[in-house]
Amino acid sequence: MTLKDRGNIKWTALMLPEHVGMLRQWAADLDKVPRPELDEQEWQEFEITIRDAMSENNALTIKYWENGYYKTLVGRVHYVDMNGKQFRIVDEFDERYYVAFADIIAVNIL
């Protein structure tokens, strides 16, 4: 007869639901990364790429940071909001996204 260890399942029955939720949140927070800092040269390259894409109406692949995770967005820059320091981007499904300047990690023309 072999014994099967149920792992954490045997202990969760003894835990309060709040504790289980806190453990899940803690595990999710382990994967988070801090916001990267970009130098001036990278920002200049982003500006040139975005300006060229806007003038030719080309789509961009934008990689950005949001709440500790990296996300990727494909779309066209619709408007540059200098006061709010964000880009307004429209994807192929006409969904609008707002991405802050400080959150952008990489920009590439498709």
Buried (B, 14 or more C-beta within 10 A) or exposed (E): EEEEEEEEEEEEEEEEEEEEEEEEEEEEEEEEEEEEEBEEEBEEEBEEBBEEBBEEEEBBEBBBBEEEEEBEBEBBBEEBEEEEEBBBBBEEEEEEBEBBBEBBBBBEEE
